[in-house]
Amino acid sequence: MRLIVISGRSGSGKSTALNELADQGFYCIDNLPAALLPALVEQAIASDSPEYNNIAVCIDARNAWKDLDGLPELLDLLPDQLWAQILFLDADDSSLLKRFSETRRRHPLTTRDVPLAEALRRESGLLEPIATAASLTVDSSDMSIYELRNLVRQRLIARPEHGISIQFQSFGFKRGIPGDSDLVFDVRVLPNPHWIPTLREKSGKDEAVIEFLCQEPLVIEMLSDIGTYLETWLPHYAENNRSYITISIGCTGGQHRSVYIAERLHDRFTRTHDHVLVRHRELSQIKPV
């Protein structure tokens, strides 16, 4: 039996993730009081019904703060036959403020004396114990609804029950480091195709850029060093019961060097791991959620 707890700040995409899991056959409950989770699991196990083989619940700041604080310990006490995970969604403050402005929704912690920005700050504090215990953290700041739904399918549904799920993610430092990064590698020291006029408008997925970068000694050396580091340490992450890891590769604009390195690492580790994904943050042209 599998249980996925979805949590995160308001506006980060929790409903989108829950709806995707519902479409994938999960029995889903929104805004479940955390204190009722053991009873739900007990009833599901006792029923022995296939309907409850996969359950997803959303538990967030609408709960009492004491229940939120004790949720990680509560999950540890659930029966051993239950595979429990926490998906924690978040986004930067500017993205959340923009989403609330566009939808005109009310934040659950806002009052006459607590404006939206302060409510988001307080919400972070309330959810910190859950964020710390999360199996998978996702920064939805730059994601469309469709990209978030696809990520949920790829990282939660498609991955095997055992082994580690790896995502390589390219990004540009000029727009900040992705908030869901577990490891970050800076490749701005490498030769930059941006300064070659014929390559400037292309990306690290285009053949001309690939041909340029694969002939540069520094690129070859950097790629080898990162690959060796990951081959050495990924098994230790897996042995430490780590189910997911996001490895972010950054260059200045996130268009050439980081994309190329992320693609090559994806190709390399696909040969030895069952569940390896690649995402290019700056190449996405879809409007954010």
FILO-252041 format. One record per residue (C-alpha): residue in three letters; x, y, z; residue number from 0. Coordinates in steps of 0.5 Angstrom, whole numbers, always signed. Layout:
resn | xx | yy | zz | resi
Ala | X | Y | Z | NUM
...
This chain:
resn | xx | yy | zz | resi
Met | +0 | +0 | +0 | 0
Arg | +3 | +7 | -2 | 1
Leu | +1 | +14 | +2 | 2
Ile | +3 | +20 | -1 | 3
Val | +3 | +26 | +3 | 4
Ile | +2 | +33 | -1 | 5
Ser | +4 | +39 | +3 | 6
Gly | +7 | +46 | +1 | 7
Arg | +5 | +53 | +1 | 8
Ser | -1 | +56 | -1 | 9
Gly | -1 | +57 | -9 | 10
Ser | +5 | +53 | -10 | 11
Gly | +1 | +47 | -14 | 12
Lys | -2 | +42 | -9 | 13
Ser | -9 | +42 | -12 | 14
Thr | -5 | +41 | -19 | 15
Ala | -1 | +35 | -16 | 16
Leu | -7 | +32 | -12 | 17
Asn | -11 | +32 | -19 | 18
Glu | -6 | +29 | -23 | 19
Leu | -5 | +23 | -17 | 20
Ala | -13 | +22 | -18 | 21
Asp | -13 | +22 | -25 | 22
Gln | -7 | +16 | -24 | 23
Gly | -12 | +12 | -20 | 24
Phe | -10 | +15 | -13 | 25
Tyr | -16 | +15 | -7 | 26
Cys | -15 | +23 | -6 | 27
Ile | -17 | +27 | +0 | 28
Asp | -16 | +34 | +1 | 29
Asn | -15 | +38 | +7 | 30
Leu | -14 | +32 | +11 | 31
Pro | -13 | +33 | +19 | 32
Ala | -7 | +30 | +20 | 33
Ala | -9 | +27 | +27 | 34
Leu | -14 | +23 | +23 | 35
Leu | -9 | +20 | +18 | 36
Pro | -7 | +14 | +23 | 37
Ala | -15 | +12 | +23 | 38
Leu | -15 | +13 | +15 | 39
Val | -9 | +8 | +14 | 40
Glu | -12 | +3 | +19 | 41
Gln | -19 | +3 | +15 | 42
Ala | -15 | +2 | +9 | 43
Ile | -11 | -4 | +11 | 44
Ala | -17 | -7 | +14 | 45
Ser | -22 | -6 | +8 | 46
Asp | -17 | -10 | +4 | 47
Ser | -20 | -6 | -2 | 48
Pro | -15 | -5 | -9 | 49
Glu | -19 | +2 | -8 | 50
Tyr | -14 | +4 | -3 | 51
Asn | -8 | +1 | -5 | 52
Asn | -5 | +8 | -7 | 53
Ile | -8 | +14 | -3 | 54
Ala | -6 | +21 | -3 | 55
Val | -8 | +26 | +2 | 56
Cys | -6 | +34 | +2 | 57
Ile | -4 | +36 | +9 | 58
Asp | -2 | +44 | +10 | 59
Ala | -3 | +50 | +14 | 60
Arg | -10 | +49 | +14 | 61
Asn | -9 | +44 | +20 | 62
Ala | -7 | +46 | +27 | 63
Trp | +0 | +48 | +28 | 64
Lys | +1 | +42 | +33 | 65
Asp | -1 | +37 | +28 | 66
Leu | +3 | +40 | +23 | 67
Asp | +9 | +40 | +28 | 68
Gly | +8 | +32 | +29 | 69
Leu | +7 | +30 | +22 | 70
Pro | +14 | +27 | +21 | 71
Glu | +14 | +23 | +27 | 72
Leu | +6 | +21 | +26 | 73
Leu | +9 | +18 | +19 | 74
Asp | +14 | +14 | +22 | 75
Leu | +9 | +10 | +27 | 76
Leu | +5 | +8 | +21 | 77
Pro | +5 | +0 | +19 | 78
Asp | +11 | -2 | +16 | 79
Gln | +7 | -5 | +10 | 80
Leu | +6 | +2 | +8 | 81
Trp | +10 | +6 | +3 | 82
Ala | +9 | +13 | +6 | 83
Gln | +12 | +19 | +2 | 84
Ile | +12 | +27 | +3 | 85
Leu | +12 | +31 | -3 | 86
Phe | +13 | +38 | -1 | 87
Leu | +11 | +44 | -6 | 88
Asp | +14 | +51 | -6 | 89
Ala | +15 | +57 | -10 | 90
Asp | +19 | +64 | -9 | 91
Asp | +15 | +69 | -6 | 92
Ser | +14 | +74 | -12 | 93
Ser | +11 | +68 | -16 | 94
Leu | +6 | +66 | -10 | 95
Leu | +4 | +73 | -9 | 96
Lys | +3 | +74 | -17 | 97
Arg | -1 | +68 | -17 | 98
Phe | -6 | +70 | -11 | 99
Ser | -6 | +77 | -15 | 100
Glu | -9 | +73 | -21 | 101
Thr | -14 | +69 | -18 | 102
Arg | -16 | +73 | -13 | 103
Arg | -16 | +67 | -8 | 104
Arg | -15 | +69 | +0 | 105
His | -9 | +66 | +3 | 106
Pro | -12 | +61 | +9 | 107
Leu | -7 | +65 | +14 | 108
Thr | -9 | +72 | +12 | 109
Thr | -13 | +77 | +17 | 110
Arg | -15 | +84 | +17 | 111
Asp | -8 | +85 | +21 | 112
Val | -4 | +80 | +17 | 113
Pro | -3 | +82 | +10 | 114
Leu | -1 | +76 | +4 | 115
Ala | +7 | +77 | +5 | 116
Glu | +7 | +76 | +12 | 117
Ala | +2 | +70 | +11 | 118
Leu | +7 | +67 | +7 | 119
Arg | +12 | +68 | +11 | 120
Arg | +8 | +65 | +17 | 121
Glu | +6 | +59 | +13 | 122
Ser | +14 | +57 | +12 | 123
Gly | +15 | +57 | +19 | 124
Leu | +9 | +53 | +20 | 125
Leu | +11 | +48 | +15 | 126
Glu | +18 | +47 | +16 | 127
Pro | +18 | +41 | +20 | 128
Ile | +14 | +38 | +14 | 129
Ala | +19 | +41 | +9 | 130
Thr | +25 | +38 | +13 | 131
Ala | +22 | +31 | +12 | 132
Ala | +20 | +31 | +5 | 133
Ser | +22 | +26 | +1 | 134
Leu | +21 | +30 | -6 | 135
Thr | +21 | +38 | -6 | 136
Val | +19 | +41 | -12 | 137
Asp | +20 | +49 | -14 | 138
Ser | +14 | +50 | -18 | 139
Ser | +16 | +58 | -19 | 140
Asp | +17 | +57 | -27 | 141
Met | +13 | +51 | -28 | 142
Ser | +6 | +51 | -32 | 143
Ile | +1 | +47 | -30 | 144
Tyr | +2 | +42 | -35 | 145
Glu | +10 | +41 | -33 | 146
Leu | +8 | +40 | -26 | 147
Arg | +3 | +35 | -28 | 148
Asn | +8 | +31 | -32 | 149
Leu | +13 | +32 | -26 | 150
Val | +9 | +28 | -22 | 151
Arg | +7 | +23 | -27 | 152
Gln | +15 | +22 | -28 | 153
Arg | +18 | +23 | -21 | 154
Leu | +12 | +19 | -17 | 155
Ile | +8 | +15 | -21 | 156
Ala | +13 | +12 | -26 | 157
Arg | +19 | +11 | -22 | 158
Pro | +20 | +4 | -19 | 159
Glu | +19 | +3 | -11 | 160
His | +26 | +2 | -10 | 161
Gly | +32 | +5 | -12 | 162
Ile | +34 | +13 | -13 | 163
Ser | +30 | +17 | -18 | 164
Ile | +35 | +22 | -21 | 165
Gln | +33 | +29 | -24 | 166
Phe | +39 | +33 | -28 | 167
Gln | +36 | +40 | -28 | 168
Ser | +40 | +46 | -32 | 169
Phe | +39 | +53 | -30 | 170
Gly | +42 | +60 | -31 | 171
Phe | +45 | +64 | -25 | 172
Lys | +42 | +70 | -27 | 173
Arg | +35 | +68 | -25 | 174
Gly | +37 | +64 | -19 | 175
Ile | +39 | +57 | -17 | 176
Pro | +33 | +53 | -17 | 177
Gly | +30 | +52 | -10 | 178
Asp | +29 | +44 | -10 | 179
Ser | +36 | +43 | -12 | 180
Asp | +40 | +38 | -8 | 181
Leu | +47 | +39 | -11 | 182
Val | +49 | +45 | -15 | 183
Phe | +55 | +45 | -20 | 184
Asp | +57 | +51 | -23 | 185
Val | +60 | +51 | -30 | 186
Arg | +61 | +58 | -32 | 187
Val | +68 | +57 | -32 | 188
Leu | +67 | +53 | -39 | 189
Pro | +68 | +56 | -46 | 190
Asn | +61 | +60 | -47 | 191
Pro | +58 | +59 | -54 | 192
His | +54 | +65 | -53 | 193
Trp | +60 | +69 | -56 | 194
Ile | +60 | +66 | -62 | 195
Pro | +55 | +69 | -67 | 196
Thr | +53 | +63 | -70 | 197
Leu | +51 | +59 | -64 | 198
Arg | +48 | +65 | -60 | 199
Glu | +41 | +63 | -61 | 200
Lys | +42 | +56 | -61 | 201
Ser | +42 | +52 | -54 | 202
Gly | +46 | +46 | -52 | 203
Lys | +41 | +41 | -55 | 204
Asp | +43 | +43 | -62 | 205
Glu | +48 | +40 | -66 | 206
Ala | +53 | +46 | -67 | 207
Val | +53 | +47 | -60 | 208
Ile | +54 | +40 | -58 | 209
Glu | +60 | +40 | -63 | 210
Phe | +63 | +46 | -61 | 211
Leu | +63 | +44 | -53 | 212
Cys | +65 | +37 | -54 | 213
Gln | +72 | +39 | -57 | 214
Glu | +73 | +43 | -51 | 215
Pro | +78 | +40 | -46 | 216
Leu | +75 | +44 | -40 | 217
Val | +68 | +41 | -42 | 218
Ile | +71 | +34 | -43 | 219
Glu | +75 | +35 | -36 | 220
Met | +69 | +38 | -32 | 221
Leu | +64 | +33 | -35 | 222
Ser | +69 | +27 | -33 | 223
Asp | +70 | +30 | -26 | 224
Ile | +62 | +31 | -24 | 225
Gly | +61 | +24 | -27 | 226
Thr | +66 | +21 | -23 | 227
Tyr | +64 | +25 | -16 | 228
Leu | +56 | +23 | -18 | 229
Glu | +58 | +16 | -19 | 230
Thr | +62 | +16 | -12 | 231
Trp | +57 | +19 | -8 | 232
Leu | +50 | +17 | -11 | 233
Pro | +50 | +10 | -8 | 234
His | +51 | +13 | -1 | 235
Tyr | +45 | +18 | -2 | 236
Ala | +41 | +11 | -4 | 237
Glu | +44 | +7 | +2 | 238
Asn | +41 | +13 | +7 | 239
Asn | +34 | +12 | +4 | 240
Arg | +34 | +18 | +0 | 241
Ser | +29 | +16 | -6 | 242
Tyr | +30 | +23 | -10 | 243
Ile | +35 | +27 | -12 | 244
Thr | +36 | +33 | -16 | 245
Ile | +42 | +35 | -19 | 246
Ser | +42 | +42 | -22 | 247
Ile | +48 | +45 | -27 | 248
Gly | +48 | +52 | -28 | 249
Cys | +51 | +57 | -33 | 250
Thr | +50 | +64 | -34 | 251
Gly | +44 | +64 | -38 | 252
Gly | +42 | +57 | -38 | 253
Gln | +42 | +56 | -45 | 254
His | +48 | +53 | -47 | 255
Arg | +53 | +50 | -43 | 256
Ser | +49 | +48 | -37 | 257
Val | +44 | +44 | -42 | 258
Tyr | +50 | +41 | -45 | 259
Ile | +53 | +38 | -39 | 260
Ala | +46 | +36 | -36 | 261
Glu | +44 | +32 | -43 | 262
Arg | +51 | +29 | -43 | 263
Leu | +50 | +27 | -35 | 264
His | +43 | +24 | -37 | 265
Asp | +46 | +20 | -42 | 266
Arg | +51 | +17 | -38 | 267
Phe | +47 | +15 | -32 | 268
Thr | +41 | +13 | -36 | 269
Arg | +46 | +7 | -37 | 270
Thr | +47 | +5 | -30 | 271
His | +40 | +7 | -26 | 272
Asp | +33 | +6 | -28 | 273
His | +30 | +13 | -27 | 274
Val | +34 | +19 | -29 | 275
Leu | +30 | +25 | -32 | 276
Val | +33 | +31 | -35 | 277
Arg | +29 | +38 | -35 | 278
His | +32 | +45 | -37 | 279
Arg | +29 | +51 | -33 | 280
Glu | +31 | +56 | -38 | 281
Leu | +29 | +53 | -44 | 282
Ser | +21 | +52 | -42 | 283
Gln | +17 | +58 | -46 | 284
Ile | +10 | +56 | -43 | 285
Lys | +7 | +61 | -38 | 286
Pro | +8 | +59 | -31 | 287
Val | +2 | +56 | -27 | 288
